[in-house]
Amino acid sequence: MAAAVETAGAAIGIAATISDLIPTHRECCIEIDNECATYTFVNPRIYLSSGFCATPFPPTVAPQASGIALFTKTPNTARGSVGVFTYDLLKKDKKPAAEKIAVMFSVPYDFVSFKNWYALGVFDKSKQCDVGLYNQMYNDNQTTFRRQIPDGSCLTYEGDHITIMATMSDAYEPVIKVQVTQKRKKKLKKK
């Protein structure tokens, strides 16, 4: 009996040592820069499939300003930090927003079966930030958005009025850097 208790104790000690070596914390820091001249980002919305928002985005991101948020996994769970957020685009003339930007992120707990994954796009303002948008950006064909596994390159989506670009590090605690720029109006050439 004593030998069995010693063996069990040794096994628990080995398991604890191994678990200390394996990173189990998952979080995603997202930085968003508004490089637009006439758009303010307003009305942030978040849908999380797993995890929680530890630091929320600011209520507005003015032109030439930035915002930051931190999403983390729920403690004591074998799930990552996974979700989508949106901001409405409010034009300087205060007309109601017609479009919104959306960024989907997935930082899985299990890096054996899954990889980090992100997407970004522009949608009509009526699009809800919910499980439907998350599933669309995670699974569906890329029509109003672009998606990729982080590979060191810049992910870009061009809408009618803005261009949204992002990079994501491929780590257990990645950083996503999002930059939104306004498209310049094309001048008509005189004949």
C-alpha positions as protocol buffer text, in pm:
chain_id: "A"
residue {
  index: 1
  type: MET
  ca { x: 0 y: 0 z: 0 }
}
residue {
  index: 2
  type: ALA
  ca { x: 282 y: 242 z: 91 }
}
residue {
  index: 3
  type: ALA
  ca { x: 454 y: 167 z: -242 }
}
residue {
  index: 4
  type: ALA
  ca { x: 132 y: 249 z: -429 }
}
residue {
  index: 5
  type: VAL
  ca { x: 99 y: 580 z: -244 }
}
residue {
  index: 6
  type: GLU
  ca { x: 465 y: 664 z: -323 }
}
residue {
  index: 7
  type: THR
  ca { x: 415 y: 575 z: -689 }
}
residue {
  index: 8
  type: ALA
  ca { x: 99 y: 787 z: -708 }
}
residue {
  index: 9
  type: GLY
  ca { x: 278 y: 1074 z: -537 }
}
residue {
  index: 10
  type: ALA
  ca { x: 568 y: 1050 z: -781 }
}
residue {
  index: 11
  type: ALA
  ca { x: 330 y: 1042 z: -1077 }
}
residue {
  index: 12
  type: ILE
  ca { x: 149 y: 1351 z: -950 }
}
residue {
  index: 13
  type: GLY
  ca { x: 483 y: 1527 z: -901 }
}
residue {
  index: 14
  type: ILE
  ca { x: 592 y: 1443 z: -1255 }
}
residue {
  index: 15
  type: ALA
  ca { x: 256 y: 1557 z: -1397 }
}
residue {
  index: 16
  type: ALA
  ca { x: 281 y: 1885 z: -1205 }
}
residue {
  index: 17
  type: THR
  ca { x: 634 y: 1943 z: -1337 }
}
residue {
  index: 18
  type: ILE
  ca { x: 525 y: 1873 z: -1694 }
}
residue {
  index: 19
  type: SER
  ca { x: 220 y: 2100 z: -1661 }
}
residue {
  index: 20
  type: ASP
  ca { x: 446 y: 2380 z: -1537 }
}
residue {
  index: 21
  type: LEU
  ca { x: 649 y: 2348 z: -1858 }
}
residue {
  index: 22
  type: ILE
  ca { x: 350 y: 2358 z: -2095 }
}
residue {
  index: 23
  type: PRO
  ca { x: 207 y: 2706 z: -2148 }
}
residue {
  index: 24
  type: THR
  ca { x: -163 y: 2705 z: -2065 }
}
residue {
  index: 25
  type: HIS
  ca { x: -245 y: 3075 z: -2056 }
}
residue {
  index: 26
  type: ARG
  ca { x: -414 y: 3207 z: -2369 }
}
residue {
  index: 27
  type: GLU
  ca { x: -493 y: 3570 z: -2439 }
}
residue {
  index: 28
  type: CYS
  ca { x: -514 y: 3804 z: -2735 }
}
residue {
  index: 29
  type: CYS
  ca { x: -418 y: 4171 z: -2722 }
}
residue {
  index: 30
  type: ILE
  ca { x: -572 y: 4374 z: -3004 }
}
residue {
  index: 31
  type: GLU
  ca { x: -452 y: 4722 z: -3097 }
}
residue {
  index: 32
  type: ILE
  ca { x: -655 y: 4926 z: -3346 }
}
residue {
  index: 33
  type: ASP
  ca { x: -528 y: 5243 z: -3515 }
}
residue {
  index: 34
  type: ASN
  ca { x: -770 y: 5481 z: -3685 }
}
residue {
  index: 35
  type: GLU
  ca { x: -566 y: 5642 z: -3964 }
}
residue {
  index: 36
  type: CYS
  ca { x: -879 y: 5781 z: -4130 }
}
residue {
  index: 37
  type: ALA
  ca { x: -930 y: 6156 z: -4179 }
}
residue {
  index: 38
  type: THR
  ca { x: -1310 y: 6166 z: -4155 }
}
residue {
  index: 39
  type: TYR
  ca { x: -1424 y: 5846 z: -3980 }
}
residue {
  index: 40
  type: THR
  ca { x: -1460 y: 5791 z: -3606 }
}
residue {
  index: 41
  type: PHE
  ca { x: -1507 y: 5437 z: -3478 }
}
residue {
  index: 42
  type: VAL
  ca { x: -1810 y: 5419 z: -3247 }
}
residue {
  index: 43
  type: ASN
  ca { x: -2036 y: 5166 z: -3077 }
}
residue {
  index: 44
  type: PRO
  ca { x: -1793 y: 4879 z: -3015 }
}
residue {
  index: 45
  type: ARG
  ca { x: -1958 y: 4538 z: -2995 }
}
residue {
  index: 46
  type: ILE
  ca { x: -1805 y: 4207 z: -2888 }
}
residue {
  index: 47
  type: TYR
  ca { x: -1914 y: 3845 z: -2925 }
}
residue {
  index: 48
  type: LEU
  ca { x: -1701 y: 3580 z: -2751 }
}
residue {
  index: 49
  type: SER
  ca { x: -1726 y: 3210 z: -2828 }
}
residue {
  index: 50
  type: SER
  ca { x: -1490 y: 3141 z: -2538 }
}
residue {
  index: 51
  type: GLY
  ca { x: -1293 y: 3349 z: -2294 }
}
residue {
  index: 52
  type: PHE
  ca { x: -1373 y: 3698 z: -2168 }
}
residue {
  index: 53
  type: CYS
  ca { x: -1279 y: 4060 z: -2223 }
}
residue {
  index: 54
  type: ALA
  ca { x: -1028 y: 4165 z: -1955 }
}
residue {
  index: 55
  type: THR
  ca { x: -973 y: 4517 z: -2096 }
}
residue {
  index: 56
  type: PRO
  ca { x: -1242 y: 4659 z: -2327 }
}
residue {
  index: 57
  type: PHE
  ca { x: -1201 y: 4884 z: -2628 }
}
residue {
  index: 58
  type: PRO
  ca { x: -1272 y: 5255 z: -2578 }
}
residue {
  index: 59
  type: PRO
  ca { x: -1627 y: 5371 z: -2668 }
}
residue {
  index: 60
  type: THR
  ca { x: -1488 y: 5578 z: -2957 }
}
residue {
  index: 61
  type: VAL
  ca { x: -1164 y: 5591 z: -3154 }
}
residue {
  index: 62
  type: ALA
  ca { x: -1126 y: 5932 z: -3314 }
}
residue {
  index: 63
  type: PRO
  ca { x: -933 y: 5997 z: -3636 }
}
residue {
  index: 64
  type: GLN
  ca { x: -558 y: 5959 z: -3585 }
}
residue {
  index: 65
  type: ALA
  ca { x: -616 y: 5785 z: -3248 }
}
residue {
  index: 66
  type: SER
  ca { x: -594 y: 5425 z: -3131 }
}
residue {
  index: 67
  type: GLY
  ca { x: -758 y: 5181 z: -2894 }
}
residue {
  index: 68
  type: ILE
  ca { x: -657 y: 4856 z: -2727 }
}
residue {
  index: 69
  type: ALA
  ca { x: -838 y: 4558 z: -2577 }
}
residue {
  index: 70
  type: LEU
  ca { x: -731 y: 4236 z: -2407 }
}
residue {
  index: 71
  type: PHE
  ca { x: -919 y: 3910 z: -2442 }
}
residue {
  index: 72
  type: THR
  ca { x: -820 y: 3612 z: -2228 }
}
residue {
  index: 73
  type: LYS
  ca { x: -927 y: 3254 z: -2168 }
}
residue {
  index: 74
  type: THR
  ca { x: -1158 y: 3167 z: -1885 }
}
residue {
  index: 75
  type: PRO
  ca { x: -949 y: 3041 z: -1589 }
}
residue {
  index: 76
  type: ASN
  ca { x: -943 y: 2667 z: -1520 }
}
residue {
  index: 77
  type: THR
  ca { x: -1086 y: 2571 z: -1859 }
}
residue {
  index: 78
  type: ALA
  ca { x: -931 y: 2396 z: -2157 }
}
residue {
  index: 79
  type: ARG
  ca { x: -1062 y: 2661 z: -2398 }
}
residue {
  index: 80
  type: GLY
  ca { x: -893 y: 2956 z: -2561 }
}
residue {
  index: 81
  type: SER
  ca { x: -986 y: 3314 z: -2631 }
}
residue {
  index: 82
  type: VAL
  ca { x: -1208 y: 3325 z: -2937 }
}
residue {
  index: 83
  type: GLY
  ca { x: -1448 y: 3586 z: -3074 }
}
residue {
  index: 84
  type: VAL
  ca { x: -1525 y: 3883 z: -3297 }
}
residue {
  index: 85
  type: PHE
  ca { x: -1560 y: 4256 z: -3244 }
}
residue {
  index: 86
  type: THR
  ca { x: -1706 y: 4538 z: -3451 }
}
residue {
  index: 87
  type: TYR
  ca { x: -1696 y: 4917 z: -3464 }
}
residue {
  index: 88
  type: ASP
  ca { x: -1944 y: 5134 z: -3655 }
}
residue {
  index: 89
  type: LEU
  ca { x: -1789 y: 5389 z: -3891 }
}
residue {
  index: 90
  type: LEU
  ca { x: -1924 y: 5737 z: -3817 }
}
residue {
  index: 91
  type: LYS
  ca { x: -1842 y: 6004 z: -4076 }
}
residue {
  index: 92
  type: LYS
  ca { x: -1721 y: 6345 z: -3964 }
}
residue {
  index: 93
  type: ASP
  ca { x: -2045 y: 6509 z: -4084 }
}
residue {
  index: 94
  type: LYS
  ca { x: -2223 y: 6294 z: -3819 }
}
residue {
  index: 95
  type: LYS
  ca { x: -2441 y: 6116 z: -4069 }
}
residue {
  index: 96
  type: PRO
  ca { x: -2547 y: 5774 z: -3936 }
}
residue {
  index: 97
  type: ALA
  ca { x: -2290 y: 5504 z: -3989 }
}
residue {
  index: 98
  type: ALA
  ca { x: -2352 y: 5299 z: -4302 }
}
residue {
  index: 99
  type: GLU
  ca { x: -2079 y: 5040 z: -4247 }
}
residue {
  index: 100
  type: LYS
  ca { x: -1889 y: 4868 z: -3972 }
}
residue {
  index: 101
  type: ILE
  ca { x: -1552 y: 4703 z: -3946 }
}
residue {
  index: 102
  type: ALA
  ca { x: -1520 y: 4355 z: -3797 }
}
residue {
  index: 103
  type: VAL
  ca { x: -1223 y: 4156 z: -3669 }
}
residue {
  index: 104
  type: MET
  ca { x: -1247 y: 3785 z: -3582 }
}
residue {
  index: 105
  type: PHE
  ca { x: -977 y: 3620 z: -3371 }
}
residue {
  index: 106
  type: SER
  ca { x: -920 y: 3266 z: -3253 }
}
residue {
  index: 107
  type: VAL
  ca { x: -649 y: 3178 z: -3002 }
}
residue {
  index: 108
  type: PRO
  ca { x: -716 y: 2811 z: -2924 }
}
residue {
  index: 109
  type: TYR
  ca { x: -619 y: 2630 z: -2608 }
}
residue {
  index: 110
  type: ASP
  ca { x: -520 y: 2318 z: -2804 }
}
residue {
  index: 111
  type: PHE
  ca { x: -235 y: 2401 z: -3042 }
}
residue {
  index: 112
  type: VAL
  ca { x: -207 y: 2037 z: -3149 }
}
residue {
  index: 113
  type: SER
  ca { x: -546 y: 2035 z: -3325 }
}
residue {
  index: 114
  type: PHE
  ca { x: -593 y: 2409 z: -3395 }
}
residue {
  index: 115
  type: LYS
  ca { x: -395 y: 2717 z: -3494 }
}
residue {
  index: 116
  type: ASN
  ca { x: -432 y: 3088 z: -3435 }
}
residue {
  index: 117
  type: TRP
  ca { x: -668 y: 3232 z: -3696 }
}
residue {
  index: 118
  type: TYR
  ca { x: -793 y: 3582 z: -3773 }
}
residue {
  index: 119
  type: ALA
  ca { x: -1011 y: 3768 z: -4018 }
}
residue {
  index: 120
  type: LEU
  ca { x: -1113 y: 4123 z: -4095 }
}
residue {
  index: 121
  type: GLY
  ca { x: -1372 y: 4291 z: -4309 }
}
residue {
  index: 122
  type: VAL
  ca { x: -1630 y: 4559 z: -4370 }
}
residue {
  index: 123
  type: PHE
  ca { x: -2002 y: 4493 z: -4335 }
}
residue {
  index: 124
  type: ASP
  ca { x: -2330 y: 4682 z: -4356 }
}
residue {
  index: 125
  type: LYS
  ca { x: -2413 y: 4854 z: -4026 }
}
residue {
  index: 126
  type: SER
  ca { x: -2716 y: 4624 z: -3981 }
}
residue {
  index: 127
  type: LYS
  ca { x: -2486 y: 4321 z: -3941 }
}
residue {
  index: 128
  type: GLN
  ca { x: -2506 y: 4202 z: -3580 }
}
residue {
  index: 129
  type: CYS
  ca { x: -2193 y: 4120 z: -3380 }
}
residue {
  index: 130
  type: ASP
  ca { x: -2300 y: 3774 z: -3272 }
}
residue {
  index: 131
  type: VAL
  ca { x: -2242 y: 3402 z: -3322 }
}
residue {
  index: 132
  type: GLY
  ca { x: -2361 y: 3437 z: -3683 }
}
residue {
  index: 133
  type: LEU
  ca { x: -2091 y: 3691 z: -3769 }
}
residue {
  index: 134
  type: TYR
  ca { x: -1830 y: 3487 z: -3584 }
}
residue {
  index: 135
  type: ASN
  ca { x: -1926 y: 3168 z: -3771 }
}
residue {
  index: 136
  type: GLN
  ca { x: -1934 y: 3354 z: -4103 }
}
residue {
  index: 137
  type: MET
  ca { x: -1585 y: 3495 z: -4055 }
}
residue {
  index: 138
  type: TYR
  ca { x: -1445 y: 3167 z: -3917 }
}
residue {
  index: 139
  type: ASN
  ca { x: -1603 y: 2924 z: -4166 }
}
residue {
  index: 140
  type: ASP
  ca { x: -1762 y: 3084 z: -4473 }
}
residue {
  index: 141
  type: ASN
  ca { x: -1634 y: 3193 z: -4814 }
}
residue {
  index: 142
  type: GLN
  ca { x: -1443 y: 3519 z: -4802 }
}
residue {
  index: 143
  type: THR
  ca { x: -1658 y: 3777 z: -4979 }
}
residue {
  index: 144
  type: THR
  ca { x: -1684 y: 4078 z: -4745 }
}
residue {
  index: 145
  type: PHE
  ca { x: -1377 y: 3984 z: -4543 }
}
residue {
  index: 146
  type: ARG
  ca { x: -1035 y: 3813 z: -4556 }
}
residue {
  index: 147
  type: ARG
  ca { x: -901 y: 3544 z: -4323 }
}
residue {
  index: 148
  type: GLN
  ca { x: -568 y: 3369 z: -4263 }
}
residue {
  index: 149
  type: ILE
  ca { x: -344 y: 3182 z: -4022 }
}
residue {
  index: 150
  type: PRO
  ca { x: -73 y: 3421 z: -3899 }
}
residue {
  index: 151
  type: ASP
  ca { x: 237 y: 3375 z: -4111 }
}
residue {
  index: 152
  type: GLY
  ca { x: 417 y: 3706 z: -4069 }
}
residue {
  index: 153
  type: SER
  ca { x: 242 y: 3873 z: -4360 }
}
residue {
  index: 154
  type: CYS
  ca { x: -14 y: 4152 z: -4356 }
}
residue {
  index: 155
  type: LEU
  ca { x: -380 y: 4060 z: -4406 }
}
residue {
  index: 156
  type: THR
  ca { x: -568 y: 4327 z: -4605 }
}
residue {
  index: 157
  type: TYR
  ca { x: -931 y: 4387 z: -4695 }
}
residue {
  index: 158
  type: GLU
  ca { x: -1036 y: 4679 z: -4915 }
}
residue {
  index: 159
  type: GLY
  ca { x: -1389 y: 4808 z: -4876 }
}
residue {
  index: 160
  type: ASP
  ca { x: -1556 y: 5084 z: -5077 }
}
residue {
  index: 161
  type: HIS
  ca { x: -1443 y: 5362 z: -4843 }
}
residue {
  index: 162
  type: ILE
  ca { x: -1171 y: 5218 z: -4620 }
}
residue {
  index: 163
  type: THR
  ca { x: -887 y: 4968 z: -4620 }
}
residue {
  index: 164
  type: ILE
  ca { x: -835 y: 4753 z: -4313 }
}
residue {
  index: 165
  type: MET
  ca { x: -501 y: 4581 z: -4257 }
}
residue {
  index: 166
  type: ALA
  ca { x: -378 y: 4359 z: -3974 }
}
residue {
  index: 167
  type: THR
  ca { x: -94 y: 4141 z: -3856 }
}
residue {
  index: 168
  type: MET
  ca { x: -109 y: 3872 z: -3590 }
}
residue {
  index: 169
  type: SER
  ca { x: 177 y: 3705 z: -3409 }
}
residue {
  index: 170
  type: ASP
  ca { x: 171 y: 3326 z: -3395 }
}
residue {
  index: 171
  type: ALA
  ca { x: 204 y: 3266 z: -3021 }
}
residue {
  index: 172
  type: TYR
  ca { x: 11 y: 3149 z: -2715 }
}
residue {
  index: 173
  type: GLU
  ca { x: -49 y: 3514 z: -2627 }
}
residue {
  index: 174
  type: PRO
  ca { x: -59 y: 3684 z: -2968 }
}
residue {
  index: 175
  type: VAL
  ca { x: -93 y: 4051 z: -3051 }
}
residue {
  index: 176
  type: ILE
  ca { x: -313 y: 4164 z: -3339 }
}
residue {
  index: 177
  type: LYS
  ca { x: -234 y: 4507 z: -3480 }
}
residue {
  index: 178
  type: VAL
  ca { x: -515 y: 4655 z: -3689 }
}
residue {
  index: 179
  type: GLN
  ca { x: -477 y: 4965 z: -3903 }
}
residue {
  index: 180
  type: VAL
  ca { x: -771 y: 5130 z: -4080 }
}
residue {
  index: 181
  type: THR
  ca { x: -706 y: 5386 z: -4355 }
}
residue {
  index: 182
  type: GLN
  ca { x: -945 y: 5589 z: -4563 }
}
residue {
  index: 183
  type: LYS
  ca { x: -944 y: 5552 z: -4938 }
}
residue {
  index: 184
  type: ARG
  ca { x: -873 y: 5869 z: -5128 }
}
residue {
  index: 185
  type: LYS
  ca { x: -1138 y: 5986 z: -5367 }
}
residue {
  index: 186
  type: LYS
  ca { x: -1028 y: 5946 z: -5724 }
}
residue {
  index: 187
  type: LYS
  ca { x: -1027 y: 6274 z: -5911 }
}
residue {
  index: 188
  type: LEU
  ca { x: -1197 y: 6275 z: -6245 }
}
residue {
  index: 189
  type: LYS
  ca { x: -970 y: 6369 z: -6530 }
}
residue {
  index: 190
  type: LYS
  ca { x: -1078 y: 6663 z: -6740 }
}
residue {
  index: 191
  type: LYS
  ca { x: -1112 y: 6601 z: -7109 }
}
